[in-house]
Amino acid sequence: MNITGTIDRPLTHDPKKQAPMKPSTSEPAGSATPDFTTTGANASRQNRTREMHLMPEALARAHMHERLHEAEQERQAMRLLVARRMQRRAERASMRARRALAMAVMQ
């Protein structure tokens, strides 16, 4: 069964593979705008299509970059918190040692 495509459901979506339009008999000859080459338009359309296909990938890459940056900042904040906690612990141990030394000297 050989079914030709319609405007709503073309046989193919590739404009190069579609049949060329035939002039209708109801329009007077020469009333339409003259044909022109659309190689630049096709190239830009293909490029735009490629860019649009790659857009989710670029968005995901940017999202992951932002998440990695946030995780690195969180790790850095956690390291600072741990360092401050260890510093306070060391200061308390130093004070205990001084106190013990002072007590030993006094007796």
N, C-alpha and C positions, 0 to 999 in steps of 0.2 A: 504494500500500500504506500503510495508516494504522496505525502501530504506536504503542501507548500506552507511556509510560515505566514503569519499575519503580522500586522503592526503590533498588536498586543502580545502575541506569542511568536517572536521570530524564530526561524529555524536555527539560527546561530546569533550570538550576541556580538560577534566580531564584525565590525563594519566592513572590513576588507573582504569577508567571505559572503556578504549579503549581495543579492542581485541588485544591479543598478536600477534606479528609478526610471521608468519610461514616461515620456511626456504624455499627458492626457489629451484627448481629442477635444475636450470641452474648453480648454484654455487656448487662447490665441498664441501662435508661435512667437517666441521672443519676449513674452510677458514676464517670465521668471528671471531672476538675477542670473548672471552668467556663472558658469562653473569656475571654481578656483581650486588650487591644490591645497590640501589640508595636512600636509606632512608635519608641519610645525605643531598644528593643533593635536594631531594624533600622538606625536611624541610627548607633548606636554600632558595630554590626557593619560598616557601610559605612565609617565613619571608621577603624576598626581595619584594615580591608582596605586602605584608601588609605594608611594609615601603613605597613603591611607592604610595600606595593608601593614606597613611597618609601624604605624602610629601606636597600636596597643603594646607592641614590643618596646618602643621607646618610652612609653608611659610606665610600663612595668619596670624598665631599667632605672628610670628616674625615681620611682617609688622605692625600689630596693636600695638605691644609693642613699636616699634620705633615711630609710630605716637603718642602714648600716651606720650612717653618721650619728643618728640618735642613740644607737646601741653603744657606739664608741664613747659618746659623751657620758652616757650612763655608767659605763665601766670606769671612766676617768673619775667621775664623781664618787663612785664606790671606793676606788683606790684612795682618794683623798680622805674620805670618811674613815677608812681603816687606818690610814697613816696617822690621822689626828687621835684616834682612839689609842693606838699603840704609843704615841707620844705621851698622852696623859698617863697611861699605865707605867711607862718608864719614869716619868716625873714622880709618880707616887712611890715607886720602888726606890728611887734615889732619895726621896725624903725619908722613907723608912730606914734606909741605910745610914743616913746622916744622924737620925735620931738614935739609932742603935749605937753608933760610934760615939755620939755625945754622952749617952748613958754609960758606956764602957769607960770613957775618959773620966767622968765625974766620980765613979766608984773607986 
